């Protein structure tokens, strides 16, 4: 007993020395390491590497672009089941400890003493956060000490909720997924709110080893880890026994999912991506920028559908070119026993087909996986053909399907002008082992199809500010990334004539001017041969009024008009429409649209007619937001306001104070416009960014909208940002009025099916039918459709603008104008009506029974005393050269 009394003081001294030694080591480590560590508060300034996201005007996700997948979420947006699953898996005392868990550290020390090796246990969520943001994954005592110091600093600087939010948004969870939001999308194709308990437990089990514990790469390891997390959740009473058992029994259903794109518009998103990189550099892929485009989601879908339908229909008109590949079953058939008879419907049992039919679906699926599949088309293998001319097919992602003869009987393709005779049986179309494409539609079911060789493009704009409403650059972006809507320069053909006619009106012509439609020959030293332009019909009409010539799209009249106007004045006039130099050749072939222009440029040119004579520059990006939803860019388009120049006194200040936008004004805003939908994303306001008319008020209301005719004058005055007037309102209206007749009784008659008197448009077919166009508009929307081959070869007999391109425009407009207001362009006060003699174009004498009404600019009505010669144009030929000073 006495000896124990002597030992106790010694033990106490040793313990005190040990504590002092430990404290000294800790203090020394702290003062040695702390100065070299970053401040915990810098976490507030660290941006998560978040991908670029691109949205439609109404907030639909169109693309997510970046090396890392991340979908940041606030603490309130993270469901409790996710939080509890991570606490159970990683740190169940998270809300109790000060950043380090002495119990966990003790377990790690004991493990070290017993095994002689360091384990990774003992790290709290706060420590893991410190490591993920500031440290490497090096396994050393020094790194562990740094981790502890940073963890304490983080706990002093942030609340527990903030720490957990940072951790759950930062942590790597495999397959390029960073944060729980991205993991939910990648592994289960769901949002956080849609995850069930089993899925939450699966994700929570991954931080320990995300590469080997994720359910895509190692389903058994993921199941084992999920069971552990579920057991811990039960022990901690986060879930009930029933919930545990139900979640444990669920199968592991996980595969890789791409971003939850709500709107497919890859040609648009590639344009946006390229522009963002040019403006902000490569950091656009990691800084979390959100780009709100001017695209209308529903109308973009309509544009996609309309273009693809038209190209597939064109392709069918020109015949079946054959299978993608033949005899693809041969490698499988050599290993198949052909003696066993399958159980089949009798029409599908033909000699020699049994082996193909008996092939296992797994084998067929694996075989099809080697072939790419275009969007909306389905790969299929022909397994058998029946006596009733049906075909048994194995369709990728669908299985075995019998397709009837009516859906398979394509005539064969001979060349672009010729198709073969009607097939007599299914074996004239396909053979066993053929790899083919199928198309599925709700009304016709499965049908034989093929990937079109022909291409097309479509653009729709708002003529009142230039906003791009819809844009499609080709049949399938995955097959060809070349954007024909903006990158191709094709001959507009007759769709160019309205610009020629506009120049003519500006240089003395009227809608009633007579022009002789007769053969003409031109000699030009710049051409290899004498030029003899012809009408498409190869017929001649003699003297004809300007209006009727445009309705009939007469080439010879256009050439004579240009010749009379002069190349110089015409080119100077047409340049105002924003058309590129490539669209303006310096010879009379300009009258027939022989230059090169993109559909986007043609649509922008037509917008001047739709807007009453203003040039509105097309734009695609409406605003750019940073990762905190601050506005870093806001488009400031010029708004068209008819007659505002004369009726509104413009203020001297460019940007009005917020009080200038009243609730009364907002109440009259046209928020139901077909091209301006409510915006889901509501950005914070950066006052330094100029806006129209006031971003703060528009943001408060969550709307993107444009002026109506009623309130446009006030907006025009407030923004002081008028568009450039390039032609008179009278000139624009006369072209519009003549193009209304093109639809009502000319080459655009197919558009009459829309039943809209406010529409105007013009077909276009280039030389040898290499390009087919249709451009049309009303006061609210202008759209251009183009079809052609990338190889610039002829489309084939009968493939003109009215047959090939107009259906795209018509189908789109059917959707765009559903329930929309009548947007007839208002008639300017400078336009008057006069009765004329149709044969002469002159004012009719009183009482003349054969007179018709015609529109004229005030002061340009042809007097009936004029002779026919003075009011008509007739050139029999000559040179089409022009001096440089005349052109420029």
Buried (B, 14 or more C-beta within 10 A) or exposed (E): EEEEEEEEEEEEEEEEEEEEEEEEEEEEBBEEBBEEBBEBEEBEEEEBBBBBBBBBBBBBBBBBBBEBBBBBBEBEBBBEBBBBBBBBBBBBEBEEBEBBBEEBBEBBEEBBEEEEEBEEEBBBBBBBBBBBBBBEEEEEEEBBBBBBBBBBBBBEBBEBBBBBBBBBBBBBBBBBBBBBBBBBBBBBBBBBEEBBBBBBBBBBBBBBBBEEBBBBEBBEBBBEBBBBBBBBBBEEEBBEEEBBEBBBEBEBEBEEBEBEBEBBBBBBBBBBBEBBBEEBEEBBBBBBBBBBBBBBBBBBBBBBBBBBBBBBEBBBBBBBEBBBEBEBBEEBBEEBEEEEEEEBEEBBBBEEBBBBBBBEEEBBEEBBEEEEBBEBBBBBBBBBBBEEBBBBBBBBEEEBBBBBBEBBBBBBBEEBEEBEEEBEEBEBBBBBBBBBBBBBEEEEEBBBBBBBBBBBBBBBBBBBBBBBBBBBBBBBBEBBEBBBBBBBBBBBBBBBBBBBBBBBBBBEBBBBBBBBBBEBEBEBEEEEEEBEBEBBEEEBBEBBBBBBBBBBBBBBBBBBBBBBBBBBBBBBBBBBBBBEEEBBBBBBBBBBBBBBBBBBBBBBBBBBBBBBBBBBEBBBBBBBBBBEEEBBBBBBBBBBBBBBEEEBEBEEEEBBEBEBBEEEBBEEBBBEBBBBBBBBBBBEBBEEBEBBBBBEBBBEBEBBBBBBEEBBBBBBBBBBBBBEBBBBBBBBBBBBBBBBBBBBEBBBBBBBEBEBEBBBBBBBBBEEBBBBBBBBBBBBBBBBBBBBBEEEBBBBEEBBBBBBBBBBBBBBBBBBBEEBBEBBBEBBEBBBEBBBBBEBBBBBEEEEEEBEEBBBBEEBBBEBEBEEEEBBBBBEBEEBBBEEEBBE
